[in-house]
Amino acid sequence: MFKGVLPLYRWTIRAKIYKWYKQLDEIEKVATSTEETLKKNQEDLLSLKDEVQAHTKVPLSYKGEYYNLLLHIDLVAKELKLQKKV
């Protein structure tokens, strides 16, 4: 029984983080050809980041993965800003 507890705990904590990657991936994959779509995607990213910060609490040992998620959100936001300028 104890052998299954640690992997289940790891999976539970990582699932808290990785569930947000699906939304991030959807925002990134949307065709961004129009100004309106770019603006909507940027708003979606801001709300996603706020939601992640408000609703995702992880132990210190998993903070690296949590901060990687926040960095990936910022990276996609910067890519959208670059597309907007072009």
Biopython code that builds the backbone (N, CA, C, O; Angstrom):
import numpy as np
from Bio.PDB.StructureBuilder import StructureBuilder

atoms = [
    (1, "MET", "N", (0.824, -1.198, 0.000)),
    (1, "MET", "CA", (0.000, 0.000, 0.000)),
    (1, "MET", "C", (0.870, 1.264, 0.000)),
    (1, "MET", "O", (0.565, 2.222, -0.711)),
    (2, "PHE", "N", (1.940, 1.272, 0.786)),
    (2, "PHE", "CA", (2.795, 2.456, 0.874)),
    (2, "PHE", "C", (3.543, 2.717, -0.419)),
    (2, "PHE", "O", (3.894, 3.860, -0.711)),
    (3, "LYS", "N", (3.796, 1.663, -1.205)),
    (3, "LYS", "CA", (4.494, 1.839, -2.472)),
    (3, "LYS", "C", (3.661, 2.647, -3.459)),
    (3, "LYS", "O", (4.217, 3.321, -4.326)),
    (4, "GLY", "N", (2.362, 2.592, -3.345)),
    (4, "GLY", "CA", (1.493, 3.310, -4.262)),
    (4, "GLY", "C", (1.196, 4.734, -3.834)),
    (4, "GLY", "O", (0.755, 5.546, -4.647)),
    (5, "VAL", "N", (1.430, 5.045, -2.577)),
    (5, "VAL", "CA", (1.092, 6.374, -2.061)),
    (5, "VAL", "C", (1.989, 7.459, -2.653)),
    (5, "VAL", "O", (1.491, 8.503, -3.077)),
    (6, "LEU", "N", (3.278, 7.234, -2.688)),
    (6, "LEU", "CA", (4.203, 8.262, -3.191)),
    (6, "LEU", "C", (3.975, 8.569, -4.676)),
    (6, "LEU", "O", (3.895, 9.744, -5.034)),
    (7, "PRO", "N", (3.866, 7.562, -5.556)),
    (7, "PRO", "CA", (3.571, 7.885, -6.955)),
    (7, "PRO", "C", (2.219, 8.586, -7.131)),
    (7, "PRO", "O", (2.081, 9.467, -7.980)),
    (8, "LEU", "N", (1.242, 8.201, -6.344)),
    (8, "LEU", "CA", (-0.063, 8.856, -6.424)),
    (8, "LEU", "C", (0.033, 10.316, -5.985)),
    (8, "LEU", "O", (-0.592, 11.191, -6.583)),
    (9, "TYR", "N", (0.812, 10.572, -4.947)),
    (9, "TYR", "CA", (1.014, 11.938, -4.477)),
    (9, "TYR", "C", (1.704, 12.779, -5.553)),
    (9, "TYR", "O", (1.284, 13.902, -5.833)),
    (10, "ARG", "N", (2.764, 12.232, -6.155)),
    (10, "ARG", "CA", (3.462, 12.947, -7.228)),
    (10, "ARG", "C", (2.521, 13.262, -8.376)),
    (10, "ARG", "O", (2.503, 14.378, -8.894)),
    (11, "TRP", "N", (1.746, 12.275, -8.762)),
    (11, "TRP", "CA", (0.816, 12.461, -9.873)),
    (11, "TRP", "C", (-0.203, 13.550, -9.539)),
    (11, "TRP", "O", (-0.519, 14.381, -10.391)),
    (12, "THR", "N", (-0.713, 13.554, -8.330)),
    (12, "THR", "CA", (-1.707, 14.541, -7.911)),
    (12, "THR", "C", (-1.137, 15.960, -7.976)),
    (12, "THR", "O", (-1.790, 16.870, -8.485)),
    (13, "ILE", "N", (0.058, 16.142, -7.468)),
    (13, "ILE", "CA", (0.679, 17.463, -7.463)),
    (13, "ILE", "C", (0.969, 17.917, -8.893)),
    (13, "ILE", "O", (0.679, 19.058, -9.253)),
    (14, "ARG", "N", (1.536, 17.035, -9.703)),
    (14, "ARG", "CA", (1.852, 17.405, -11.080)),
    (14, "ARG", "C", (0.590, 17.660, -11.895)),
    (14, "ARG", "O", (0.591, 18.501, -12.794)),
    (15, "ALA", "N", (-0.475, 16.945, -11.591)),
    (15, "ALA", "CA", (-1.739, 17.151, -12.307)),
    (15, "ALA", "C", (-2.269, 18.560, -12.067)),
    (15, "ALA", "O", (-2.892, 19.148, -12.951)),
    (16, "LYS", "N", (-2.027, 19.103, -10.881)),
    (16, "LYS", "CA", (-2.438, 20.480, -10.599)),
    (16, "LYS", "C", (-1.761, 21.454, -11.560)),
    (16, "LYS", "O", (-2.360, 22.441, -11.987)),
    (17, "ILE", "N", (-0.520, 21.167, -11.889)),
    (17, "ILE", "CA", (0.255, 22.059, -12.755)),
    (17, "ILE", "C", (-0.055, 21.793, -14.221)),
    (17, "ILE", "O", (-0.291, 22.724, -14.991)),
    (18, "TYR", "N", (-0.055, 20.526, -14.601)),
    (18, "TYR", "CA", (-0.169, 20.183, -16.013)),
    (18, "TYR", "C", (-1.554, 20.431, -16.597)),
    (18, "TYR", "O", (-1.694, 20.531, -17.816)),
    (19, "LYS", "N", (-2.580, 20.533, -15.756)),
    (19, "LYS", "CA", (-3.907, 20.814, -16.301)),
    (19, "LYS", "C", (-3.951, 22.184, -16.983)),
    (19, "LYS", "O", (-4.741, 22.401, -17.903)),
    (20, "TRP", "N", (-3.112, 23.090, -16.534)),
    (20, "TRP", "CA", (-3.075, 24.427, -17.118)),
    (20, "TRP", "C", (-2.384, 24.433, -18.480)),
    (20, "TRP", "O", (-2.656, 25.299, -19.311)),
    (21, "TYR", "N", (-1.503, 23.480, -18.707)),
    (21, "TYR", "CA", (-0.799, 23.422, -19.992)),
    (21, "TYR", "C", (-1.754, 23.166, -21.157)),
    (21, "TYR", "O", (-1.495, 23.612, -22.275)),
    (22, "LYS", "N", (-2.839, 22.462, -20.913)),
    (22, "LYS", "CA", (-3.819, 22.219, -21.973)),
    (22, "LYS", "C", (-4.412, 23.545, -22.444)),
    (22, "LYS", "O", (-4.519, 23.787, -23.646)),
    (23, "GLN", "N", (-4.793, 24.394, -21.511)),
    (23, "GLN", "CA", (-5.344, 25.699, -21.875)),
    (23, "GLN", "C", (-4.301, 26.554, -22.572)),
    (23, "GLN", "O", (-4.607, 27.239, -23.548)),
    (24, "LEU", "N", (-3.083, 26.519, -22.083)),
    (24, "LEU", "CA", (-2.006, 27.290, -22.700)),
    (24, "LEU", "C", (-1.770, 26.823, -24.126)),
    (24, "LEU", "O", (-1.577, 27.640, -25.027)),
    (25, "ASP", "N", (-1.784, 25.528, -24.331)),
    (25, "ASP", "CA", (-1.582, 24.962, -25.664)),
    (25, "ASP", "C", (-2.704, 25.373, -26.617)),
    (25, "ASP", "O", (-2.445, 25.664, -27.785)),
    (26, "GLU", "N", (-3.936, 25.399, -26.134)),
    (26, "GLU", "CA", (-5.066, 25.814, -26.964)),
    (26, "GLU", "C", (-4.937, 27.278, -27.383)),
    (26, "GLU", "O", (-5.218, 27.622, -28.531)),
    (27, "ILE", "N", (-4.520, 28.123, -26.475)),
    (27, "ILE", "CA", (-4.344, 29.541, -26.801)),
    (27, "ILE", "C", (-3.250, 29.704, -27.842)),
    (27, "ILE", "O", (-3.385, 30.496, -28.775)),
    (28, "GLU", "N", (-2.171, 28.956, -27.683)),
    (28, "GLU", "CA", (-1.041, 29.078, -28.595)),
    (28, "GLU", "C", (-1.374, 28.560, -29.998)),
    (28, "GLU", "O", (-0.870, 29.093, -30.987)),
    (29, "LYS", "N", (-2.210, 27.537, -30.091)),
    (29, "LYS", "CA", (-2.514, 26.924, -31.379)),
    (29, "LYS", "C", (-3.539, 27.682, -32.209)),
    (29, "LYS", "O", (-3.637, 27.465, -33.417)),
    (30, "VAL", "N", (-4.298, 28.561, -31.583)),
    (30, "VAL", "CA", (-5.337, 29.295, -32.295)),
    (30, "VAL", "C", (-4.696, 30.164, -33.367)),
    (30, "VAL", "O", (-3.688, 30.830, -33.133)),
    (31, "ALA", "N", (-5.301, 30.140, -34.540)),
    (31, "ALA", "CA", (-4.788, 30.982, -35.628)),
    (31, "ALA", "C", (-4.859, 32.439, -35.192)),
    (31, "ALA", "O", (-5.898, 32.911, -34.730)),
    (32, "THR", "N", (-3.753, 33.137, -35.341)),
    (32, "THR", "CA", (-3.681, 34.517, -34.844)),
    (32, "THR", "C", (-3.515, 35.494, -35.998)),
    (32, "THR", "O", (-2.641, 36.361, -35.969)),
    (33, "SER", "N", (-4.345, 35.352, -36.996)),
    (33, "SER", "CA", (-4.184, 36.187, -38.174)),
    (33, "SER", "C", (-4.813, 37.573, -38.027)),
    (33, "SER", "O", (-4.385, 38.511, -38.700)),
    (34, "THR", "N", (-5.796, 37.719, -37.181)),
    (34, "THR", "CA", (-6.455, 39.014, -37.054)),
    (34, "THR", "C", (-6.048, 39.708, -35.757)),
    (34, "THR", "O", (-5.639, 39.068, -34.789)),
    (35, "GLU", "N", (-6.169, 40.996, -35.767)),
    (35, "GLU", "CA", (-5.857, 41.816, -34.590)),
    (35, "GLU", "C", (-6.781, 41.455, -33.420)),
    (35, "GLU", "O", (-6.357, 41.411, -32.265)),
    (36, "GLU", "N", (-8.030, 41.203, -33.744)),
    (36, "GLU", "CA", (-9.020, 40.866, -32.722)),
    (36, "GLU", "C", (-8.669, 39.539, -32.034)),
    (36, "GLU", "O", (-8.791, 39.417, -30.815)),
    (37, "THR", "N", (-8.241, 38.562, -32.808)),
    (37, "THR", "CA", (-7.863, 37.261, -32.261)),
    (37, "THR", "C", (-6.633, 37.389, -31.377)),
    (37, "THR", "O", (-6.564, 36.778, -30.310)),
    (38, "LEU", "N", (-5.662, 38.180, -31.815)),
    (38, "LEU", "CA", (-4.461, 38.392, -31.006)),
    (38, "LEU", "C", (-4.810, 39.033, -29.659)),
    (38, "LEU", "O", (-4.302, 38.633, -28.611)),
    (39, "LYS", "N", (-5.677, 40.023, -29.714)),
    (39, "LYS", "CA", (-6.068, 40.711, -28.482)),
    (39, "LYS", "C", (-6.800, 39.755, -27.538)),
    (39, "LYS", "O", (-6.556, 39.765, -26.332)),
    (40, "LYS", "N", (-7.694, 38.932, -28.085)),
    (40, "LYS", "CA", (-8.422, 37.967, -27.263)),
    (40, "LYS", "C", (-7.461, 36.958, -26.641)),
    (40, "LYS", "O", (-7.592, 36.617, -25.466)),
    (41, "ASN", "N", (-6.501, 36.483, -27.423)),
    (41, "ASN", "CA", (-5.525, 35.533, -26.895)),
    (41, "ASN", "C", (-4.688, 36.145, -25.775)),
    (41, "ASN", "O", (-4.395, 35.479, -24.782)),
    (42, "GLN", "N", (-4.307, 37.403, -25.932)),
    (42, "GLN", "CA", (-3.537, 38.072, -24.886)),
    (42, "GLN", "C", (-4.363, 38.205, -23.603)),
    (42, "GLN", "O", (-3.842, 38.024, -22.503)),
    (43, "GLU", "N", (-5.640, 38.521, -23.751)),
    (43, "GLU", "CA", (-6.516, 38.610, -22.583)),
    (43, "GLU", "C", (-6.683, 37.242, -21.926)),
    (43, "GLU", "O", (-6.685, 37.123, -20.700)),
    (44, "ASP", "N", (-6.822, 36.210, -22.762)),
    (44, "ASP", "CA", (-6.938, 34.851, -22.231)),
    (44, "ASP", "C", (-5.685, 34.448, -21.456)),
    (44, "ASP", "O", (-5.776, 33.790, -20.420)),
    (45, "LEU", "N", (-4.526, 34.841, -21.955)),
    (45, "LEU", "CA", (-3.275, 34.520, -21.262)),
    (45, "LEU", "C", (-3.184, 35.230, -19.915)),
    (45, "LEU", "O", (-2.749, 34.640, -18.926)),
    (46, "LEU", "N", (-3.591, 36.485, -19.877)),
    (46, "LEU", "CA", (-3.562, 37.213, -18.608)),
    (46, "LEU", "C", (-4.500, 36.581, -17.586)),
    (46, "LEU", "O", (-4.148, 36.441, -16.414)),
    (47, "SER", "N", (-5.690, 36.202, -18.031)),
    (47, "SER", "CA", (-6.627, 35.573, -17.100)),
    (47, "SER", "C", (-6.135, 34.190, -16.689)),
    (47, "SER", "O", (-6.335, 33.778, -15.546)),
    (48, "LEU", "N", (-5.492, 33.468, -17.612)),
    (48, "LEU", "CA", (-4.928, 32.162, -17.282)),
    (48, "LEU", "C", (-3.843, 32.305, -16.220)),
    (48, "LEU", "O", (-3.809, 31.541, -15.255)),
    (49, "LYS", "N", (-2.968, 33.272, -16.395)),
    (49, "LYS", "CA", (-1.892, 33.479, -15.419)),
    (49, "LYS", "C", (-2.464, 33.852, -14.048)),
    (49, "LYS", "O", (-2.005, 33.344, -13.024)),
    (50, "ASP", "N", (-3.454, 34.729, -14.027)),
    (50, "ASP", "CA", (-4.087, 35.100, -12.762)),
    (50, "ASP", "C", (-4.743, 33.897, -12.098)),
    (50, "ASP", "O", (-4.651, 33.715, -10.884)),
    (51, "GLU", "N", (-5.408, 33.078, -12.912)),
    (51, "GLU", "CA", (-6.077, 31.892, -12.392)),
    (51, "GLU", "C", (-5.077, 30.879, -11.841)),
    (51, "GLU", "O", (-5.298, 30.293, -10.781)),
    (52, "VAL", "N", (-3.994, 30.681, -12.555)),
    (52, "VAL", "CA", (-2.957, 29.751, -12.102)),
    (52, "VAL", "C", (-2.395, 30.211, -10.762)),
    (52, "VAL", "O", (-2.249, 29.412, -9.837)),
    (53, "GLN", "N", (-2.085, 31.487, -10.662)),
    (53, "GLN", "CA", (-1.499, 31.998, -9.427)),
    (53, "GLN", "C", (-2.483, 31.946, -8.262)),
    (53, "GLN", "O", (-2.076, 31.761, -7.115)),
    (54, "ALA", "N", (-3.761, 32.106, -8.545)),
    (54, "ALA", "CA", (-4.754, 32.113, -7.478)),
    (54, "ALA", "C", (-5.153, 30.704, -7.028)),
    (54, "ALA", "O", (-5.475, 30.499, -5.857)),
    (55, "HIS", "N", (-5.135, 29.741, -7.941)),
    (55, "HIS", "CA", (-5.711, 28.433, -7.631)),
    (55, "HIS", "C", (-4.730, 27.275, -7.583)),
    (55, "HIS", "O", (-5.146, 26.142, -7.343)),
    (56, "THR", "N", (-3.454, 27.512, -7.800)),
    (56, "THR", "CA", (-2.495, 26.413, -7.801)),
    (56, "THR", "C", (-1.534, 26.567, -6.639)),
    (56, "THR", "O", (-0.661, 27.435, -6.640)),
    (57, "LYS", "N", (-1.708, 25.721, -5.664)),
    (57, "LYS", "CA", (-0.812, 25.691, -4.499)),
    (57, "LYS", "C", (-0.070, 24.365, -4.535)),
    (57, "LYS", "O", (-0.680, 23.296, -4.512)),
    (58, "VAL", "N", (1.257, 24.447, -4.591)),
    (58, "VAL", "CA", (2.076, 23.238, -4.643)),
    (58, "VAL", "C", (3.167, 23.315, -3.583)),
    (58, "VAL", "O", (3.567, 24.409, -3.186)),
    (59, "PRO", "N", (3.652, 22.166, -3.121)),
    (59, "PRO", "CA", (4.750, 22.159, -2.144)),
    (59, "PRO", "C", (6.035, 22.720, -2.763)),
    (59, "PRO", "O", (6.173, 22.783, -3.985)),
    (60, "LEU", "N", (6.946, 23.116, -1.922)),
    (60, "LEU", "CA", (8.199, 23.702, -2.388)),
    (60, "LEU", "C", (8.961, 22.788, -3.336)),
    (60, "LEU", "O", (9.626, 23.270, -4.252)),
    (61, "SER", "N", (8.879, 21.502, -3.136)),
    (61, "SER", "CA", (9.632, 20.573, -3.985)),
    (61, "SER", "C", (9.122, 20.553, -5.427)),
    (61, "SER", "O", (9.809, 20.042, -6.311)),
    (62, "TYR", "N", (7.927, 21.101, -5.680)),
    (62, "TYR", "CA", (7.364, 21.151, -7.033)),
    (62, "TYR", "C", (7.269, 22.575, -7.572)),
    (62, "TYR", "O", (6.675, 22.799, -8.627)),
    (63, "LYS", "N", (7.839, 23.523, -6.870)),
    (63, "LYS", "CA", (7.777, 24.918, -7.316)),
    (63, "LYS", "C", (8.500, 25.134, -8.641)),
    (63, "LYS", "O", (8.133, 26.033, -9.397)),
    (64, "GLY", "N", (9.517, 24.331, -8.938)),
    (64, "GLY", "CA", (10.219, 24.462, -10.214)),
    (64, "GLY", "C", (9.275, 24.262, -11.379)),
    (64, "GLY", "O", (9.304, 25.031, -12.340)),
    (65, "GLU", "N", (8.439, 23.240, -11.308)),
    (65, "GLU", "CA", (7.472, 22.977, -12.370)),
    (65, "GLU", "C", (6.418, 24.075, -12.428)),
    (65, "GLU", "O", (5.969, 24.456, -13.509)),
    (66, "TYR", "N", (6.028, 24.576, -11.270)),
    (66, "TYR", "CA", (5.051, 25.662, -11.201)),
    (66, "TYR", "C", (5.602, 26.928, -11.872)),
    (66, "TYR", "O", (4.911, 27.573, -12.661)),
    (67, "TYR", "N", (6.843, 27.270, -11.550)),
    (67, "TYR", "CA", (7.443, 28.464, -12.152)),
    (67, "TYR", "C", (7.736, 28.273, -13.635)),
    (67, "TYR", "O", (7.705, 29.239, -14.398)),
    (68, "ASN", "N", (8.017, 27.053, -14.052)),
    (68, "ASN", "CA", (8.165, 26.785, -15.483)),
    (68, "ASN", "C", (6.864, 27.065, -16.220)),
    (68, "ASN", "O", (6.878, 27.609, -17.324)),
    (69, "LEU", "N", (5.745, 26.698, -15.618)),
    (69, "LEU", "CA", (4.447, 26.995, -16.222)),
    (69, "LEU", "C", (4.258, 28.501, -16.379)),
    (69, "LEU", "O", (3.834, 28.971, -17.435)),
    (70, "LEU", "N", (4.572, 29.249, -15.336)),
    (70, "LEU", "CA", (4.433, 30.703, -15.420)),
    (70, "LEU", "C", (5.355, 31.290, -16.493)),
    (70, "LEU", "O", (4.972, 32.218, -17.205)),
    (71, "LEU", "N", (6.560, 30.749, -16.603)),
    (71, "LEU", "CA", (7.487, 31.205, -17.640)),
    (71, "LEU", "C", (6.960, 30.872, -19.035)),
    (71, "LEU", "O", (7.107, 31.675, -19.957)),
    (72, "HIS", "N", (6.357, 29.714, -19.197)),
    (72, "HIS", "CA", (5.799, 29.344, -20.495)),
    (72, "HIS", "C", (4.626, 30.251, -20.865)),
    (72, "HIS", "O", (4.458, 30.600, -22.034)),
    (73, "ILE", "N", (3.823, 30.630, -19.890)),
    (73, "ILE", "CA", (2.727, 31.565, -20.155)),
    (73, "ILE", "C", (3.302, 32.895, -20.628)),
    (73, "ILE", "O", (2.807, 33.475, -21.595)),
    (74, "ASP", "N", (4.348, 33.386, -19.952)),
    (74, "ASP", "CA", (4.983, 34.636, -20.365)),
    (74, "ASP", "C", (5.608, 34.525, -21.758)),
    (74, "ASP", "O", (5.562, 35.476, -22.538)),
    (75, "LEU", "N", (6.186, 33.373, -22.065)),
    (75, "LEU", "CA", (6.789, 33.153, -23.378)),
    (75, "LEU", "C", (5.743, 33.231, -24.484)),
    (75, "LEU", "O", (5.970, 33.871, -25.511)),
    (76, "VAL", "N", (4.619, 32.592, -24.282)),
    (76, "VAL", "CA", (3.544, 32.642, -25.286)),
    (76, "VAL", "C", (3.021, 34.064, -25.419)),
    (76, "VAL", "O", (2.711, 34.509, -26.524)),
    (77, "ALA", "N", (2.919, 34.783, -24.304)),
    (77, "ALA", "CA", (2.464, 36.173, -24.355)),
    (77, "ALA", "C", (3.430, 37.027, -25.175)),
    (77, "ALA", "O", (2.994, 37.879, -25.948)),
    (78, "LYS", "N", (4.724, 36.811, -25.017)),
    (78, "LYS", "CA", (5.713, 37.562, -25.796)),
    (78, "LYS", "C", (5.623, 37.212, -27.276)),
    (78, "LYS", "O", (5.764, 38.089, -28.127)),
    (79, "GLU", "N", (5.392, 35.947, -27.590)),
    (79, "GLU", "CA", (5.232, 35.540, -28.988)),
    (79, "GLU", "C", (4.025, 36.235, -29.610)),
    (79, "GLU", "O", (4.081, 36.671, -30.759)),
    (80, "LEU", "N", (2.939, 36.338, -28.854)),
    (80, "LEU", "CA", (1.748, 37.017, -29.368)),
    (80, "LEU", "C", (2.016, 38.503, -29.594)),
    (80, "LEU", "O", (1.525, 39.082, -30.563)),
    (81, "LYS", "N", (2.787, 39.116, -28.710)),
    (81, "LYS", "CA", (3.130, 40.529, -28.892)),
    (81, "LYS", "C", (3.965, 40.720, -30.150)),
    (81, "LYS", "O", (3.784, 41.693, -30.881)),
    (82, "LEU", "N", (4.885, 39.783, -30.403)),
    (82, "LEU", "CA", (5.702, 39.862, -31.626)),
    (82, "LEU", "C", (4.843, 39.697, -32.875)),
    (82, "LEU", "O", (5.062, 40.383, -33.874)),
    (83, "GLN", "N", (3.877, 38.800, -32.826)),
    (83, "GLN", "CA", (2.980, 38.620, -33.969)),
    (83, "GLN", "C", (2.133, 39.856, -34.184)),
    (83, "GLN", "O", (1.806, 40.201, -35.320)),
    (84, "LYS", "N", (1.778, 40.518, -33.108)),
    (84, "LYS", "CA", (0.965, 41.719, -33.215)),
    (84, "LYS", "C", (1.733, 42.836, -33.903)),
    (84, "LYS", "O", (1.147, 43.616, -34.654)),
    (85, "LYS", "N", (3.046, 42.923, -33.656)),
    (85, "LYS", "CA", (3.860, 43.968, -34.249)),
    (85, "LYS", "C", (4.111, 43.733, -35.731)),
    (85, "LYS", "O", (4.305, 44.685, -36.487)),
    (86, "VAL", "N", (4.108, 42.480, -36.147)),
    (86, "VAL", "CA", (4.411, 42.147, -37.544)),
    (86, "VAL", "C", (3.256, 42.420, -38.408)),
    (86, "VAL", "O", (3.323, 42.201, -39.617)),
]
sb = StructureBuilder()
sb.init_structure("model")
sb.init_model(0)
sb.init_chain("A")
sb.init_seg("    ")
for serial, (resi, resn, name, xyz) in enumerate(atoms, 1):
    if name == "N":
        sb.init_residue(resn, " ", resi, " ")
    sb.init_atom(name, np.array(xyz, "f"), 0.0, 1.0, " ", f" {name:<3s}", serial, name[0])
structure = sb.get_structure()
